[in-house]
Structure formats: structure tokens, C-alpha cells
Amino acid sequence: MATQRILDFLATRRPNGPCLVVDLDVVRDNFRAFEKALPDSKIYYAVKANPAPEILRLLAAMGSSFDTASVAEVEM
């Protein structure tokens, strides 16, 4: 989903090649939506999907659990 913040970032930074831009507010909102939809469930984030430290810190602070596939992912 391209939020206005992402569109503004792309308009001002103009990356020369492909890039991934993630709005942490969207990550936060999506996590909360999962919590609301599945109140009796433990939510796991697959670290291999995107191991960006900012995402992992945010989700850890929100109480997420993590699915990891290697020692390196656990150490993140």
C-alpha cells in the first residue's frame, strides 16, 4: 500500500533503482488489526520476510512473536 508518506519519500529521494519502502505506521496498524481479528491467537512475524531492524524492534515492542529459520535470524 502506497501511503502519502511513501509517495512523498519517493518523490523527494528519487531512488536510482528498485527499492523497498515500508511505512512503520502501516506495519503497526496491520499488527493491531491482526490482534483485533484474532484476540486469542499469538501472532508470529516471519523474520525471513523482512529482517529490517526497525520492523523487528517495532513488532517486539508490540508483543509479537517471531518465526525464525536460522541462528542468524534468532540473533537479530
N, CA, C and O atoms as a GROMACS GRO file, in nm:
protein
  304
    1MET      N    1   0.086  -0.116   0.000
    1MET     CA    2   0.000   0.000   0.000
    1MET      C    3   0.091   0.123   0.000
    1MET      O    4   0.181   0.135   0.083
    2ALA      N    5   0.066   0.213  -0.093
    2ALA     CA    6   0.146   0.336  -0.101
    2ALA      C    7   0.076   0.447  -0.022
    2ALA      O    8  -0.020   0.507  -0.069
    3THR      N    9   0.126   0.472   0.097
    3THR     CA   10   0.071   0.581   0.178
    3THR      C   11   0.128   0.713   0.127
    3THR      O   12   0.224   0.714   0.049
    4GLN      N   13   0.070   0.822   0.170
    4GLN     CA   14   0.121   0.953   0.128
    4GLN      C   15   0.266   0.972   0.173
    4GLN      O   16   0.345   1.032   0.101
    5ARG      N   17   0.299   0.920   0.288
    5ARG     CA   18   0.436   0.931   0.338
    5ARG      C   19   0.534   0.860   0.243
    5ARG      O   20   0.642   0.911   0.216
    6ILE      N   21   0.495   0.743   0.193
    6ILE     CA   22   0.580   0.670   0.099
    6ILE      C   23   0.590   0.746  -0.033
    6ILE      O   24   0.699   0.759  -0.089
    7LEU      N   25   0.479   0.796  -0.082
    7LEU     CA   26   0.481   0.873  -0.207
    7LEU      C   27   0.569   0.996  -0.194
    7LEU      O   28   0.644   1.030  -0.286
    8ASP      N   29   0.561   1.064  -0.080
    8ASP     CA   30   0.646   1.182  -0.057
    8ASP      C   31   0.793   1.143  -0.052
    8ASP      O   32   0.878   1.213  -0.108
    9PHE      N   33   0.823   1.034   0.014
    9PHE     CA   34   0.962   0.986   0.021
    9PHE      C   35   1.016   0.960  -0.119
    9PHE      O   36   1.126   1.004  -0.152
   10LEU      N   37   0.939   0.888  -0.199
   10LEU     CA   38   0.984   0.855  -0.334
   10LEU      C   39   0.998   0.979  -0.421
   10LEU      O   40   1.088   0.987  -0.505
   11ALA      N   41   0.910   1.076  -0.402
   11ALA     CA   42   0.915   1.199  -0.482
   11ALA      C   43   1.038   1.283  -0.447
   11ALA      O   44   1.096   1.347  -0.535
   12THR      N   45   1.079   1.282  -0.322
   12THR     CA   46   1.192   1.367  -0.282
   12THR      C   47   1.326   1.296  -0.292
   12THR      O   48   1.428   1.361  -0.315
   13ARG      N   49   1.329   1.165  -0.275
   13ARG     CA   50   1.457   1.092  -0.275
   13ARG      C   51   1.492   1.037  -0.412
   13ARG      O   52   1.610   1.022  -0.444
   14ARG      N   53   1.394   1.005  -0.493
   14ARG     CA   54   1.412   0.951  -0.628
   14ARG      C   55   1.523   0.845  -0.637
   14ARG      O   56   1.629   0.873  -0.691
   15PRO      N   57   1.499   0.727  -0.584
   15PRO     CA   58   1.599   0.621  -0.590
   15PRO      C   59   1.634   0.586  -0.736
   15PRO      O   60   1.547   0.591  -0.823
   16ASN      N   61   1.759   0.552  -0.761
   16ASN     CA   62   1.803   0.519  -0.897
   16ASN      C   63   1.762   0.380  -0.942
   16ASN      O   64   1.764   0.351  -1.061
   17GLY      N   65   1.725   0.296  -0.851
   17GLY     CA   66   1.689   0.159  -0.885
   17GLY      C   67   1.577   0.110  -0.796
   17GLY      O   68   1.518   0.188  -0.721
   18PRO      N   69   1.549  -0.017  -0.805
   18PRO     CA   70   1.444  -0.075  -0.721
   18PRO      C   71   1.474  -0.054  -0.573
   18PRO      O   72   1.590  -0.057  -0.530
   19CYS      N   73   1.370  -0.034  -0.496
   19CYS     CA   74   1.388  -0.019  -0.352
   19CYS      C   75   1.260  -0.065  -0.282
   19CYS      O   76   1.153  -0.073  -0.341
   20LEU      N   77   1.275  -0.094  -0.156
   20LEU     CA   78   1.161  -0.131  -0.072
   20LEU      C   79   1.145  -0.022   0.032
   20LEU      O   80   1.238   0.009   0.106
   21VAL      N   81   1.027   0.036   0.036
   21VAL     CA   82   0.997   0.140   0.134
   21VAL      C   83   0.880   0.092   0.218
   21VAL      O   84   0.774   0.060   0.164
   22VAL      N   85   0.899   0.086   0.349
   22VAL     CA   86   0.796   0.036   0.439
   22VAL      C   87   0.757   0.148   0.535
   22VAL      O   88   0.844   0.211   0.597
   23ASP      N   89   0.629   0.172   0.548
   23ASP     CA   90   0.577   0.271   0.643
   23ASP      C   91   0.550   0.197   0.774
   23ASP      O   92   0.460   0.112   0.780
   24LEU      N   93   0.625   0.228   0.877
   24LEU     CA   94   0.610   0.158   1.005
   24LEU      C   95   0.473   0.180   1.067
   24LEU      O   96   0.427   0.096   1.144
   25ASP      N   97   0.406   0.290   1.035
   25ASP     CA   98   0.269   0.309   1.084
   25ASP      C   99   0.176   0.204   1.025
   25ASP      O  100   0.084   0.158   1.092
   26VAL      N  101   0.200   0.165   0.900
   26VAL     CA  102   0.118   0.060   0.837
   26VAL      C  103   0.148  -0.075   0.902
   26VAL      O  104   0.057  -0.154   0.926
   27VAL      N  105   0.274  -0.101   0.930
   27VAL     CA  106   0.311  -0.225   1.000
   27VAL      C  107   0.240  -0.230   1.135
   27VAL      O  108   0.182  -0.332   1.171
   28ARG      N  109   0.244  -0.121   1.208
   28ARG     CA  110   0.179  -0.111   1.340
   28ARG      C  111   0.028  -0.135   1.326
   28ARG      O  112  -0.031  -0.213   1.401
   29ASP      N  113  -0.034  -0.067   1.230
   29ASP     CA  114  -0.179  -0.080   1.211
   29ASP      C  115  -0.217  -0.223   1.172
   29ASP      O  116  -0.318  -0.276   1.219
   30ASN      N  117  -0.136  -0.286   1.086
   30ASN     CA  118  -0.165  -0.424   1.045
   30ASN      C  119  -0.152  -0.520   1.162
   30ASN      O  120  -0.232  -0.612   1.176
   31PHE      N  121  -0.051  -0.500   1.246
   31PHE     CA  122  -0.036  -0.585   1.364
   31PHE      C  123  -0.157  -0.571   1.456
   31PHE      O  124  -0.211  -0.670   1.504
   32ARG      N  125  -0.198  -0.448   1.479
   32ARG     CA  126  -0.316  -0.425   1.564
   32ARG      C  127  -0.441  -0.488   1.504
   32ARG      O  128  -0.525  -0.542   1.576
   33ALA      N  129  -0.455  -0.481   1.371
   33ALA     CA  130  -0.571  -0.542   1.305
   33ALA      C  131  -0.571  -0.693   1.325
   33ALA      O  132  -0.676  -0.752   1.350
   34PHE      N  133  -0.454  -0.756   1.315
   34PHE     CA  134  -0.444  -0.900   1.342
   34PHE      C  135  -0.482  -0.930   1.487
   34PHE      O  136  -0.556  -1.024   1.513
   35GLU      N  137  -0.432  -0.850   1.580
   35GLU     CA  138  -0.466  -0.871   1.722
   35GLU      C  139  -0.616  -0.862   1.745
   35GLU      O  140  -0.673  -0.940   1.820
   36LYS      N  141  -0.678  -0.765   1.680
   36LYS     CA  142  -0.823  -0.746   1.698
   36LYS      C  143  -0.902  -0.860   1.634
   36LYS      O  144  -0.999  -0.908   1.692
   37ALA      N  145  -0.859  -0.903   1.516
   37ALA     CA  146  -0.931  -1.009   1.445
   37ALA      C  147  -0.909  -1.146   1.509
   37ALA      O  148  -0.996  -1.233   1.501
   38LEU      N  149  -0.794  -1.164   1.573
   38LEU     CA  150  -0.760  -1.294   1.632
   38LEU      C  151  -0.719  -1.276   1.779
   38LEU      O  152  -0.604  -1.300   1.814
   39PRO      N  153  -0.813  -1.236   1.863
   39PRO     CA  154  -0.778  -1.199   2.001
   39PRO      C  155  -0.721  -1.312   2.086
   39PRO      O  156  -0.649  -1.286   2.182
   40ASP      N  157  -0.750  -1.435   2.052
   40ASP     CA  158  -0.700  -1.547   2.132
   40ASP      C  159  -0.579  -1.614   2.068
   40ASP      O  160  -0.542  -1.726   2.106
   41SER      N  161  -0.518  -1.547   1.972
   41SER     CA  162  -0.404  -1.605   1.900
   41SER      C  163  -0.275  -1.532   1.932
   41SER      O  164  -0.275  -1.414   1.967
   42LYS      N  165  -0.166  -1.602   1.918
   42LYS     CA  166  -0.033  -1.542   1.930
   42LYS      C  167   0.014  -1.514   1.788
   42LYS      O  168   0.014  -1.604   1.703
   43ILE      N  169   0.053  -1.392   1.761
   43ILE     CA  170   0.090  -1.352   1.626
   43ILE      C  171   0.240  -1.365   1.609
   43ILE      O  172   0.318  -1.316   1.690
   44TYR      N  173   0.280  -1.432   1.501
   44TYR     CA  174   0.420  -1.453   1.468
   44TYR      C  175   0.454  -1.378   1.340
   44TYR      O  176   0.377  -1.379   1.244
   45TYR      N  177   0.569  -1.314   1.339
   45TYR     CA  178   0.621  -1.248   1.219
   45TYR      C  179   0.737  -1.331   1.167
   45TYR      O  180   0.827  -1.367   1.242
   46ALA      N  181   0.734  -1.363   1.037
   46ALA     CA  182   0.843  -1.440   0.976
   46ALA      C  183   0.960  -1.347   0.948
   46ALA      O  184   0.953  -1.262   0.859
   47VAL      N  185   1.066  -1.362   1.023
   47VAL     CA  186   1.181  -1.273   1.011
   47VAL      C  187   1.238  -1.278   0.869
   47VAL      O  188   1.286  -1.177   0.818
   48LYS      N  189   1.232  -1.394   0.805
   48LYS     CA  190   1.285  -1.407   0.670
   48LYS      C  191   1.209  -1.320   0.570
   48LYS      O  192   1.262  -1.289   0.463
   49ALA      N  193   1.087  -1.280   0.602
   49ALA     CA  194   1.008  -1.195   0.512
   49ALA      C  195   1.070  -1.057   0.496
   49ALA      O  196   1.070  -1.002   0.386
   50ASN      N  197   1.120  -1.001   0.604
   50ASN     CA  198   1.188  -0.872   0.600
   50ASN      C  199   1.255  -0.852   0.736
   50ASN      O  200   1.189  -0.817   0.834
   51PRO      N  201   1.386  -0.874   0.742
   51PRO     CA  202   1.455  -0.865   0.871
   51PRO      C  203   1.501  -0.724   0.908
   51PRO      O  204   1.595  -0.709   0.986
   52ALA      N  205   1.439  -0.623   0.854
   52ALA     CA  206   1.480  -0.486   0.886
   52ALA      C  207   1.471  -0.463   1.037
   52ALA      O  208   1.367  -0.490   1.097
   53PRO      N  209   1.579  -0.415   1.098
   53PRO     CA  210   1.580  -0.396   1.244
   53PRO      C  211   1.466  -0.307   1.294
   53PRO      O  212   1.413  -0.330   1.403
   54GLU      N  213   1.429  -0.207   1.217
   54GLU     CA  214   1.321  -0.116   1.259
   54GLU      C  215   1.189  -0.191   1.272
   54GLU      O  216   1.112  -0.166   1.365
   55ILE      N  217   1.163  -0.282   1.179
   55ILE     CA  218   1.039  -0.361   1.184
   55ILE      C  219   1.044  -0.457   1.303
   55ILE      O  220   0.946  -0.469   1.377
   56LEU      N  221   1.156  -0.525   1.320
   56LEU     CA  222   1.168  -0.621   1.430
   56LEU      C  223   1.154  -0.553   1.566
   56LEU      O  224   1.088  -0.605   1.655
   57ARG      N  225   1.217  -0.436   1.582
   57ARG     CA  226   1.205  -0.362   1.710
   57ARG      C  227   1.060  -0.322   1.736
   57ARG      O  228   1.010  -0.338   1.847
   58LEU      N  229   0.993  -0.269   1.633
   58LEU     CA  230   0.854  -0.226   1.649
   58LEU      C  231   0.766  -0.344   1.690
   58LEU      O  232   0.690  -0.335   1.786
   59LEU      N  233   0.776  -0.454   1.616
   59LEU     CA  234   0.692  -0.569   1.645
   59LEU      C  235   0.724  -0.630   1.782
   59LEU      O  236   0.633  -0.674   1.853
   60ALA      N  237   0.850  -0.634   1.819
   60ALA     CA  238   0.887  -0.685   1.952
   60ALA      C  239   0.825  -0.598   2.060
   60ALA      O  240   0.773  -0.650   2.159
   61ALA      N  241   0.829  -0.468   2.042
   61ALA     CA  242   0.771  -0.376   2.140
   61ALA      C  243   0.620  -0.392   2.150
   61ALA      O  244   0.560  -0.364   2.254
   62MET      N  245   0.558  -0.438   2.042
   62MET     CA  246   0.413  -0.457   2.040
   62MET      C  247   0.372  -0.595   2.091
   62MET      O  248   0.253  -0.623   2.104
   63GLY      N  249   0.470  -0.680   2.121
   63GLY     CA  250   0.438  -0.812   2.176
   63GLY      C  251   0.434  -0.924   2.074
   63GLY      O  252   0.385  -1.033   2.105
   64SER      N  253   0.483  -0.900   1.955
   64SER     CA  254   0.485  -1.004   1.853
   64SER      C  255   0.580  -1.116   1.892
   64SER      O  256   0.676  -1.095   1.965
   65SER      N  257   0.550  -1.235   1.842
   65SER     CA  258   0.644  -1.345   1.847
   65SER      C  259   0.707  -1.354   1.708
   65SER      O  260   0.660  -1.289   1.614
   66PHE      N  261   0.814  -1.432   1.695
   66PHE     CA  262   0.886  -1.435   1.569
   66PHE      C  263   0.911  -1.578   1.523
   66PHE      O  264   0.944  -1.666   1.603
   67ASP      N  265   0.894  -1.600   1.393
   67ASP     CA  266   0.926  -1.726   1.329
   67ASP      C  267   1.063  -1.709   1.266
   67ASP      O  268   1.083  -1.623   1.181
   68THR      N  269   1.158  -1.792   1.308
   68THR     CA  270   1.293  -1.783   1.256
   68THR      C  271   1.334  -1.917   1.196
   68THR      O  272   1.284  -2.022   1.236
   69ALA      N  273   1.427  -1.911   1.100
   69ALA     CA  274   1.470  -2.034   1.033
   69ALA      C  275   1.620  -2.057   1.045
   69ALA      O  276   1.672  -2.154   0.990
   70SER      N  277   1.689  -1.970   1.117
   70SER     CA  278   1.833  -1.987   1.130
   70SER      C  279   1.881  -1.919   1.259
   70SER      O  280   1.810  -1.838   1.318
   71VAL      N  281   2.001  -1.954   1.299
   71VAL     CA  282   2.060  -1.890   1.417
   71VAL      C  283   2.078  -1.741   1.391
   71VAL      O  284   2.055  -1.660   1.480
   72ALA      N  285   2.117  -1.705   1.269
   72ALA     CA  286   2.136  -1.563   1.236
   72ALA      C  287   2.006  -1.485   1.255
   72ALA      O  288   2.010  -1.372   1.304
   73GLU      N  289   1.892  -1.543   1.218
   73GLU     CA  290   1.764  -1.475   1.237
   73GLU      C  291   1.731  -1.462   1.385
   73GLU      O  292   1.676  -1.361   1.427
   74VAL      N  293   1.763  -1.561   1.464
   74VAL     CA  294   1.738  -1.555   1.608
   74VAL      C  295   1.821  -1.444   1.670
   74VAL      O  296   1.775  -1.375   1.761
   75GLU      N  297   1.943  -1.427   1.623
   75GLU     CA  298   2.033  -1.327   1.679
   75GLU      C  299   1.996  -1.184   1.640
   75GLU      O  300   2.049  -1.090   1.698
   76MET      N  301   1.907  -1.167   1.546
   76MET     CA  302   1.864  -1.032   1.507
   76MET      C  303   1.784  -0.972   1.618
   76MET      O  304   1.737  -0.859   1.607
   0.00000   0.00000   0.00000
